[in-house]
Amino acid sequence: MQKNIFPLLFIIIMLLAGCKGYIHYEQPEKPDDCFSTSLHKTGAGMRYWYEADDGFKKLTGIPYDKLACKNCHSKGCSDCHLEKSENGSGYSREIAQKKETCFKCHARENAVDKMDKTRNTPDVHTQAGMTCADCHTLREIHGDGNSYKTMRDPDAKDAACTNCHAENSEDYPEIPDTRSHTVHKGKLDCNSCHVQNTMTCYNCHFGEFAKTKSKPQSFFGKIKDFLLLVKYKGKITSGNLQTLVSSENKPFIVYAPYLTHSITSNGRKCEQCHGTESVNTLASGRTFNMGTLRNGKMDFYKGVVPLVPELIEWPFFEKKNGKWVTFEPEQKPLIQMGLYAEPFTDDELNKLKIKHTYTRY
């Protein structure tokens, strides 16, 4: 009887471990464990794009190892699993799965969550009581023993809308057989129509950070007014951008495919993408200005914008007497297509120029 117990216990322990048989407890890290090669541990993605030939390092000259960015990446189990109480401390799986734990490092998503609450436009998954761990797997978070350069490398991520939302799904809302889901013939990601808008911490100024050592004082503001569309692996999806300014006021823009966690259950209507001001301007080969200074305040474009890097113009800011003011850079911005982002083609822009009106069937 005792001989039969040990195999059963071993199976139960392996099921609870969740990472190729490794049990997650505090231990000296070794080259062959899961976590030591995970993106949460290495932060390799930020380093890879910053130090690329067209990365921001080209303007700053500062090695990644000397940036404060690297300090946010996890050092071990305690960063997510350690729970302290009046009775002492211990490791908890429950606390690691709370979104507040993720928000300690993922500040952009924390900002999105707060902004959506303030605007009364909550993310549909947040409304349903879901947390990050409902979509992002243990393999993503703890690693799988493989090294990845970025989170967009093949197999680096598991989270996908279609993991839950599929045809004939019994546990989750299925993908309805609507015209909007068939007319694009698989050329659009769900994010293109179901992400409310893009959230960016706009105009990060390295010179200001060097002076103040404060991130909140070093960027213009949190902007969540427009939706940037980019392409990734030939498919249109939601994107993001980051504008940065070096200590010498040299401008930089990085574009990337990105899921702002601000999801709606109803998709965007046809006329919100087709035949719009931004589309018509860009398709005609003219520059499109994303922001205008009105009465001392910056008014950003509110709508969908397809990515045409050489034609989209962004305002840049510097601080004078403690206030952000626009300035005209002496050189053109260095533009990086991060996370393998791709621009729209002329053919795609011309198709977007054609006006369509949403009709419910």
ZAMARGU-4260 file (C-alpha; in steps of 0.2 Angstrom, whole numbers, plus 5000, padded with zeros to 4 digits):
<rodrens>
0) 5000/5000/5000 | 5014/5012/5005 | 5023/5009/4988 | 5007/5015/4979 | 5007/5031/4989
5) 5023/5039/4983 | 5019/5039/4964 | 5002/5047/4968 | 5011/5061/4979 | 5024/5064/4966
10) 5010/5067/4952 | 5001/5079/4964 | 5017/5089/4968 | 5021/5090/4949 | 5003/5096/4945
15) 5005/5110/4958 | 5022/5115/4952 | 5017/5122/4935 | 5034/5124/4927 | 5041/5108/4919
20) 5041/5100/4936 | 5050/5114/4945 | 5043/5118/4962 | 5043/5137/4965 | 5051/5141/4982
25) 5066/5152/4986 | 5082/5144/4981 | 5099/5149/4974 | 5096/5151/4956 | 5105/5140/4943
30) 5107/5142/4924 | 5095/5128/4920 | 5080/5133/4931 | 5065/5141/4923 | 5065/5158/4931
35) 5083/5163/4928 | 5080/5164/4909 | 5062/5172/4910 | 5059/5189/4903 | 5053/5194/4920
40) 5070/5190/4927 | 5081/5196/4913 | 5072/5211/4906 | 5080/5206/4890 | 5067/5215/4879
45) 5070/5232/4885 | 5089/5230/4884 | 5087/5223/4866 | 5077/5237/4859 | 5086/5251/4868
50) 5104/5245/4863 | 5098/5241/4845 | 5107/5250/4831 | 5091/5262/4829 | 5088/5262/4848
55) 5088/5276/4860 | 5105/5273/4866 | 5111/5280/4849 | 5106/5297/4856 | 5110/5295/4874
60) 5126/5286/4874 | 5121/5278/4891 | 5123/5259/4893 | 5107/5250/4898 | 5116/5244/4914
65) 5116/5262/4920 | 5098/5265/4917 | 5085/5265/4932 | 5073/5254/4920 | 5082/5238/4924
70) 5079/5240/4943 | 5060/5235/4940 | 5063/5218/4934 | 5061/5203/4947 | 5075/5197/4957
75) 5066/5182/4964 | 5051/5174/4971 | 5049/5186/4985 | 5045/5200/4973 | 5028/5193/4969
80) 5025/5179/4981 | 5030/5186/4998 | 5016/5190/5009 | 5018/5199/5026 | 5006/5199/5040
85) 5005/5202/5059 | 5008/5183/5061 | 5024/5183/5050 | 5029/5181/5032 | 5027/5167/5020
90) 5025/5164/5001 | 5008/5165/4994 | 5001/5160/4977 | 4986/5170/4980 | 4995/5187/4982
95) 5005/5183/4967 | 4989/5182/4956 | 4982/5199/4962 | 4983/5213/4949 | 4990/5224/4962
100) 5005/5214/4963 | 5008/5215/4944 | 5005/5234/4945 | 5020/5236/4956 | 5030/5235/4941
105) 5018/5236/4926 | 5014/5255/4930 | 5007/5258/4913 | 4993/5245/4915 | 4990/5252/4933
110) 4988/5269/4925 | 4976/5262/4912 | 4966/5254/4925 | 4964/5270/4935 | 4960/5281/4920
115) 4947/5269/4914 | 4939/5270/4931 | 4939/5289/4931 | 4932/5290/4914 | 4919/5276/4918
120) 4925/5266/4903 | 4931/5250/4912 | 4939/5236/4903 | 4927/5222/4900 | 4938/5209/4909
125) 4941/5220/4924 | 4922/5222/4925 | 4920/5203/4925 | 4932/5202/4940 | 4947/5194/4930
130) 4965/5197/4934 | 4981/5196/4924 | 4984/5178/4929 | 4967/5173/4921 | 4976/5176/4904
135) 4995/5175/4907 | 5001/5158/4911 | 5014/5151/4923 | 5025/5147/4909 | 5025/5166/4903
140) 5028/5172/4920 | 5040/5159/4928 | 5049/5155/4911 | 5051/5138/4902 | 5070/5137/4902
145) 5072/5145/4886 | 5079/5163/4883 | 5069/5175/4874 | 5075/5192/4867 | 5058/5200/4868
150) 5040/5196/4873 | 5036/5196/4854 | 5048/5181/4850 | 5039/5165/4845 | 5032/5155/4859
155) 5037/5169/4872 | 5018/5172/4876 | 5003/5161/4878 | 4989/5174/4881 | 4977/5176/4866
160) 4959/5181/4864 | 4955/5165/4855 | 4961/5154/4870 | 4944/5158/4877 | 4934/5166/4864
165) 4931/5153/4850 | 4917/5146/4839 | 4905/5136/4849 | 4913/5141/4866 | 4903/5135/4881
170) 4912/5144/4895 | 4915/5161/4887 | 4906/5172/4875 | 4910/5164/4858 | 4915/5174/4842
175) 4899/5179/4834 | 4897/5175/4815 | 4895/5194/4811 | 4900/5202/4795 | 4914/5212/4804
180) 4922/5196/4808 | 4922/5189/4791 | 4924/5204/4779 | 4942/5207/4784 | 4947/5189/4780
185) 4958/5186/4795 | 4969/5202/4792 | 4964/5210/4808 | 4968/5205/4826 | 4954/5207/4839
190) 4964/5221/4847 | 4961/5232/4831 | 4942/5234/4835 | 4941/5230/4853 | 4954/5241/4861
195) 4947/5257/4866 | 4963/5268/4864 | 4982/5268/4866 | 4989/5274/4883 | 5007/5281/4883
200) 5017/5290/4895 | 5021/5304/4883 | 5038/5313/4880 | 5050/5305/4893 | 5064/5318/4894
205) 5081/5311/4900 | 5088/5328/4904 | 5074/5331/4917 | 5076/5314/4924 | 5095/5317/4927
210) 5090/5333/4936 | 5076/5327/4947 | 5078/5308/4948 | 5059/5307/4947 | 5050/5298/4933
215) 5033/5308/4936 | 5042/5324/4934 | 5052/5318/4918 | 5037/5316/4906 | 5024/5327/4899
220) 5009/5317/4904 | 4999/5301/4902 | 4989/5302/4886 | 4975/5290/4882 | 4965/5299/4868
225) 4969/5290/4851 | 4971/5272/4845 | 4987/5269/4835 | 4985/5254/4823 | 5001/5245/4817
230) 5005/5229/4808 | 5013/5214/4816 | 5017/5198/4805 | 5007/5206/4791 | 4991/5208/4802
235) 4984/5224/4808 | 4983/5226/4827 | 4983/5239/4841 | 4999/5248/4844 | 5008/5260/4855
240) 5022/5273/4854 | 5034/5281/4866 | 5042/5298/4862 | 5058/5302/4871 | 5070/5317/4872
245) 5088/5315/4876 | 5098/5327/4887 | 5103/5337/4872 | 5085/5338/4866 | 5087/5325/4852
250) 5070/5317/4848 | 5066/5299/4847 | 5050/5289/4843 | 5048/5270/4845 | 5032/5262/4838
255) 5027/5244/4843 | 5012/5232/4843 | 5004/5233/4860 | 4988/5228/4869 | 4982/5242/4880
260) 4972/5232/4892 | 4956/5243/4889 | 4945/5231/4880 | 4927/5233/4875 | 4914/5219/4872
265) 4907/5228/4856 | 4919/5231/4842 | 4923/5248/4834 | 4911/5253/4820 | 4917/5254/4802
270) 4916/5273/4800 | 4928/5275/4815 | 4942/5268/4805 | 4937/5270/4787 | 4937/5287/4778
275) 4942/5297/4794 | 4952/5313/4794 | 4968/5304/4799 | 4966/5291/4785 | 4962/5303/4771
280) 4977/5314/4776 | 4990/5300/4777 | 4983/5291/4762 | 4986/5307/4752 | 5004/5308/4757
285) 5002/5323/4768 | 5009/5324/4786 | 4996/5322/4800 | 4999/5332/4816 | 4994/5322/4832
290) 4993/5336/4844 | 4989/5355/4844 | 4992/5368/4858 | 4976/5376/4862 | 4974/5389/4876
295) 4990/5383/4884 | 4984/5365/4884 | 4989/5351/4873 | 4974/5343/4863 | 4978/5326/4855
300) 4969/5319/4841 | 4955/5308/4846 | 4952/5294/4834 | 4960/5279/4825 | 4977/5282/4817
305) 4986/5270/4805 | 5005/5269/4807 | 5014/5279/4793 | 5030/5283/4802 | 5037/5297/4791
310) 5021/5306/4790 | 5014/5306/4808 | 5020/5322/4817 | 5021/5322/4836 | 5025/5337/4847
315) 5040/5337/4858 | 5042/5346/4875 | 5056/5353/4886 | 5054/5361/4903 | 5057/5379/4906
320) 5054/5387/4923 | 5046/5372/4929 | 5033/5371/4915 | 5032/5360/4899 | 5033/5370/4883
325) 5035/5364/4865 | 5051/5365/4855 | 5056/5362/4838 | 5070/5349/4837 | 5085/5354/4827
330) 5085/5336/4819 | 5072/5324/4813 | 5067/5311/4826 | 5076/5295/4826 | 5062/5282/4823
335) 5062/5264/4829 | 5050/5250/4824 | 5050/5241/4840 | 5044/5223/4844 | 5044/5220/4825
340) 5031/5233/4821 | 5027/5236/4803 | 5019/5251/4794 | 5004/5252/4783 | 5006/5250/4764
345) 4999/5262/4751 | 4986/5249/4746 | 4980/5246/4764 | 4978/5265/4766 | 4968/5267/4750
350) 4957/5253/4756 | 4954/5262/4773 | 4950/5278/4763 | 4934/5269/4756 | 4920/5274/4768
355) 4909/5261/4776 | 4895/5263/4787 | 4891/5250/4801 | 4875/5240/4798 | 4868/5228/4810
360) 4863/5212/4802
</rodrens>
